[in-house]
Amino acid sequence: MNRRWMILGGTGLGVAAGWGIWSWFSRSKHRDANPPAPEPTPAQPTPAPTQVPSKPEAAKAGPPKSSIREGLIKDPAVRESPEAAVARGTGLAWRKPQLAEVVTPDKWLAVRPLSEPGFGARAGSGVDITDAVLRAVVGDQELASGPVVFAIRGAVSDRASNPYASGHRLTIVPPDHLNFCCTIGVWDPETKQLSTYAASTVPNRTAIVSSALGVQAANMLLPGVFNYVPGSHSNYKKYGFPFSIIGALRQNGPGGGAGSLKVLRATTPMGMQGANVSTTTDDNIHCAETPLLEPYDRFSSEGCLVVAGRYTPQEGHTGPWARFLKDAKFKGRSKVTVILANSTQLPVV
């Protein structure tokens, strides 16, 4: 019995061993018929592209495209009502955030036009600007060599600019601290020719309100004959515009200047009426549209004399300001005579 079971067990082990040998042989044969795919060759490293040094991010982006606020009336000879200016706005934040709480729309609208000395009474009358008229204003004062800059407060042309001619007719208007109610021009005493440009010689409404309330110090230069020096106006980096207005005229600079000049400073947010006499050393002559232009204003001035137009590094000098610089020929000059007169000082025609 035991022998019989041993025979059967041995036979089973033999069959199993045979089955294993046959299975191994079959798998080996199959592998030989289908050899494994070769190992992929490691990819050769791609050489990194040559890196071109990039400009600093700030230089790539550059300053804002323009310092002018969108929505303003483009033609400086066109006048806008204060109510329309407030309704128009610009939809942008104030350049000087501290003014937003002080210069409220009602205070801005309450500023009165400059009525003294006699602008309101003589409004609509005409004045001629000629070589003879300017020589009478200057009297025996010596003029710096080269073209002379003159500014007539409270008188406008019906055009934004007028080329060189022997004379120009202007109309008296009270400066309203919003529109271009003044004229700045270039007089060539040698040829007796003059050109004129839309301008302002008074502070804007924002400056009047904020100055009277002690937020900033705005002023209005009194008439006279002065010697300014060519130079740049201001530096606007802290307002996001990393440039200065080049080609301007400075009241004072490294090369000298007019020194301290008499001005009026507002004592009420309603206007320059009853203003106090003071002095300043920083009333320059520059383009009207700068990075400090606030939402409702059409020109930027806390006391400077400004010509319609603007400057940015991308655009260069534009508008009447560009033509003014071409006529004035500041380059290479150490000083430039500047005349400021009220239109009410001049003969009425």
KASUL-V103176 format. One record per pair of residues at least 12 apart in sequence whose C-alpha atoms are under 7 Angstrom apart, sorted by the first residue. I is the first residue (numbers start at 0). J is the second residue. D is the distance in whole Angstrom. If there is no record, write none. Layout:
I | J | D
I | J | D
This chain:
62 | 239 | 7
62 | 240 | 5
62 | 241 | 6
63 | 240 | 7
64 | 313 | 7
65 | 311 | 6
66 | 288 | 7
66 | 289 | 6
66 | 290 | 5
66 | 311 | 7
67 | 288 | 6
67 | 289 | 7
68 | 89 | 7
69 | 89 | 6
70 | 89 | 6
71 | 297 | 7
75 | 159 | 6
75 | 179 | 6
75 | 197 | 6
75 | 307 | 7
76 | 157 | 6
76 | 158 | 6
76 | 159 | 5
76 | 197 | 7
78 | 178 | 6
79 | 178 | 7
81 | 108 | 6
82 | 108 | 7
84 | 295 | 6
85 | 104 | 7
85 | 295 | 6
88 | 294 | 5
88 | 295 | 5
89 | 294 | 5
91 | 294 | 7
93 | 293 | 6
93 | 294 | 6
94 | 238 | 7
94 | 291 | 6
94 | 293 | 6
98 | 209 | 7
101 | 209 | 7
102 | 205 | 6
102 | 208 | 6
102 | 209 | 6
106 | 208 | 7
107 | 204 | 6
107 | 205 | 7
107 | 208 | 7
109 | 269 | 6
110 | 204 | 6
110 | 268 | 7
110 | 269 | 4
110 | 270 | 5
111 | 175 | 7
111 | 269 | 6
111 | 270 | 5
112 | 173 | 6
112 | 174 | 6
112 | 175 | 4
112 | 176 | 7
113 | 173 | 6
113 | 174 | 5
113 | 175 | 6
113 | 271 | 7
114 | 173 | 6
117 | 343 | 7
118 | 153 | 7
118 | 171 | 7
118 | 172 | 6
118 | 173 | 5
118 | 343 | 7
119 | 173 | 6
121 | 171 | 7
122 | 171 | 5
122 | 172 | 5
122 | 173 | 7
123 | 170 | 6
123 | 171 | 5
123 | 172 | 6
124 | 170 | 6
124 | 171 | 6
124 | 347 | 7
125 | 168 | 7
125 | 169 | 6
125 | 170 | 5
125 | 171 | 6
125 | 347 | 6
125 | 348 | 5
126 | 168 | 6
126 | 169 | 5
126 | 170 | 6
126 | 345 | 7
126 | 346 | 6
126 | 347 | 5
126 | 348 | 6
127 | 166 | 7
127 | 167 | 6
127 | 168 | 5
127 | 169 | 6
128 | 166 | 5
128 | 167 | 5
128 | 168 | 6
129 | 165 | 6
129 | 166 | 5
129 | 167 | 7
130 | 191 | 5
137 | 224 | 7
142 | 336 | 6
143 | 334 | 7
143 | 335 | 6
143 | 336 | 5
146 | 185 | 6
146 | 186 | 6
146 | 187 | 5
146 | 188 | 7
146 | 327 | 6
147 | 185 | 6
147 | 186 | 5
147 | 187 | 6
147 | 335 | 6
147 | 336 | 5
147 | 337 | 6
148 | 184 | 6
148 | 185 | 5
148 | 186 | 6
148 | 336 | 6
148 | 337 | 5
148 | 338 | 6
149 | 183 | 6
149 | 184 | 5
149 | 185 | 6
149 | 337 | 6
149 | 338 | 4
149 | 339 | 6
150 | 182 | 6
150 | 183 | 4
150 | 184 | 6
150 | 338 | 6
150 | 339 | 5
150 | 340 | 6
151 | 181 | 6
151 | 182 | 5
151 | 183 | 6
151 | 339 | 6
151 | 340 | 5
151 | 341 | 6
151 | 342 | 6
152 | 181 | 5
152 | 182 | 7
152 | 200 | 6
152 | 340 | 6
152 | 341 | 5
152 | 342 | 6
153 | 171 | 6
153 | 172 | 5
153 | 173 | 5
153 | 174 | 5
153 | 180 | 5
153 | 181 | 5
153 | 341 | 7
153 | 342 | 6
154 | 169 | 6
154 | 170 | 5
154 | 171 | 4
154 | 172 | 6
154 | 180 | 6
154 | 181 | 5
154 | 182 | 6
154 | 342 | 6
155 | 169 | 5
155 | 170 | 5
155 | 171 | 7
155 | 180 | 6
155 | 181 | 6
155 | 182 | 6
155 | 197 | 7
156 | 168 | 7
156 | 169 | 5
156 | 170 | 6
159 | 196 | 6
159 | 197 | 5
159 | 319 | 7
160 | 195 | 6
160 | 196 | 4
160 | 197 | 6
160 | 319 | 6
161 | 194 | 6
161 | 195 | 5
161 | 196 | 7
162 | 194 | 5
162 | 195 | 7
163 | 192 | 6
163 | 193 | 5
163 | 194 | 4
164 | 192 | 5
164 | 193 | 5
164 | 194 | 6
165 | 191 | 6
165 | 192 | 5
165 | 193 | 6
166 | 193 | 6
171 | 342 | 6
176 | 201 | 6
176 | 202 | 6
176 | 203 | 5
176 | 204 | 5
177 | 203 | 6
177 | 204 | 7
177 | 296 | 6
177 | 297 | 6
178 | 297 | 6
179 | 197 | 6
179 | 198 | 5
179 | 199 | 5
180 | 198 | 7
180 | 199 | 6
181 | 197 | 6
181 | 198 | 5
181 | 199 | 5
181 | 200 | 6
182 | 195 | 6
182 | 196 | 6
182 | 197 | 5
182 | 198 | 5
182 | 199 | 7
183 | 195 | 6
183 | 196 | 5
183 | 197 | 7
183 | 198 | 6
183 | 306 | 7
184 | 196 | 6
185 | 326 | 7
185 | 327 | 6
196 | 306 | 7
196 | 319 | 6
197 | 306 | 6
197 | 307 | 6
198 | 305 | 6
198 | 306 | 4
198 | 307 | 5
199 | 304 | 6
199 | 305 | 5
199 | 306 | 7
200 | 303 | 7
200 | 304 | 5
200 | 305 | 7
201 | 219 | 6
201 | 302 | 6
202 | 217 | 7
202 | 218 | 7
202 | 219 | 6
202 | 300 | 5
202 | 301 | 5
202 | 302 | 5
203 | 296 | 7
203 | 298 | 7
203 | 299 | 7
203 | 300 | 6
203 | 301 | 7
206 | 301 | 5
207 | 265 | 6
207 | 268 | 6
207 | 270 | 6
208 | 268 | 4
210 | 265 | 7
211 | 265 | 5
211 | 266 | 5
211 | 267 | 5
211 | 268 | 5
212 | 268 | 7
217 | 264 | 6
217 | 301 | 5
217 | 302 | 6
218 | 262 | 6
218 | 263 | 5
218 | 264 | 5
218 | 265 | 7
218 | 301 | 6
218 | 302 | 5
219 | 262 | 5
219 | 263 | 5
219 | 264 | 7
219 | 302 | 5
220 | 261 | 6
220 | 262 | 4
220 | 263 | 7
220 | 302 | 7
221 | 261 | 6
221 | 262 | 5
222 | 339 | 5
222 | 340 | 5
222 | 341 | 7
223 | 338 | 6
223 | 339 | 5
223 | 340 | 7
224 | 337 | 6
224 | 338 | 5
224 | 339 | 6
225 | 257 | 6
225 | 336 | 6
225 | 337 | 5
225 | 338 | 6
226 | 256 | 6
226 | 257 | 5
226 | 334 | 6
226 | 335 | 5
226 | 336 | 5
226 | 337 | 6
227 | 248 | 6
227 | 249 | 6
227 | 250 | 5
227 | 251 | 7
227 | 256 | 5
227 | 257 | 6
227 | 334 | 6
227 | 335 | 5
227 | 336 | 6
227 | 337 | 7
228 | 248 | 6
228 | 249 | 5
228 | 250 | 7
228 | 251 | 7
228 | 252 | 6
228 | 254 | 7
228 | 255 | 7
228 | 256 | 5
228 | 333 | 6
228 | 334 | 5
228 | 335 | 6
229 | 246 | 7
229 | 247 | 6
229 | 248 | 5
229 | 249 | 6
229 | 329 | 6
229 | 333 | 7
229 | 334 | 7
230 | 245 | 7
230 | 246 | 6
230 | 247 | 5
230 | 248 | 6
230 | 249 | 6
231 | 243 | 6
231 | 244 | 5
231 | 245 | 4
231 | 246 | 6
231 | 247 | 5
232 | 244 | 5
232 | 245 | 7
232 | 247 | 6
232 | 285 | 7
235 | 290 | 7
240 | 290 | 7
244 | 310 | 6
247 | 284 | 6
247 | 285 | 5
248 | 283 | 6
248 | 284 | 5
248 | 285 | 7
249 | 283 | 5
249 | 284 | 6
250 | 280 | 6
250 | 281 | 6
250 | 282 | 6
250 | 283 | 5
251 | 280 | 7
251 | 281 | 7
254 | 333 | 7
258 | 280 | 6
259 | 278 | 6
259 | 279 | 6
259 | 280 | 5
260 | 278 | 5
260 | 279 | 6
260 | 280 | 6
261 | 276 | 7
261 | 277 | 6
261 | 278 | 4
261 | 279 | 7
262 | 276 | 6
262 | 277 | 5
262 | 278 | 5
262 | 279 | 7
263 | 275 | 5
263 | 276 | 5
263 | 277 | 6
264 | 276 | 6
264 | 277 | 7
282 | 302 | 6
282 | 303 | 4
282 | 304 | 7
283 | 303 | 5
283 | 304 | 6
284 | 303 | 6
284 | 304 | 5
284 | 305 | 6
285 | 304 | 7
285 | 305 | 5
285 | 306 | 6
286 | 305 | 5
286 | 306 | 5
286 | 307 | 6
286 | 308 | 5
286 | 309 | 5
286 | 310 | 7
286 | 320 | 6
287 | 299 | 5
287 | 305 | 5
287 | 306 | 5
287 | 307 | 5
287 | 308 | 6
287 | 309 | 6
288 | 308 | 6
288 | 309 | 5
289 | 309 | 7
306 | 319 | 7
306 | 320 | 6
307 | 319 | 6
307 | 320 | 6
308 | 320 | 5
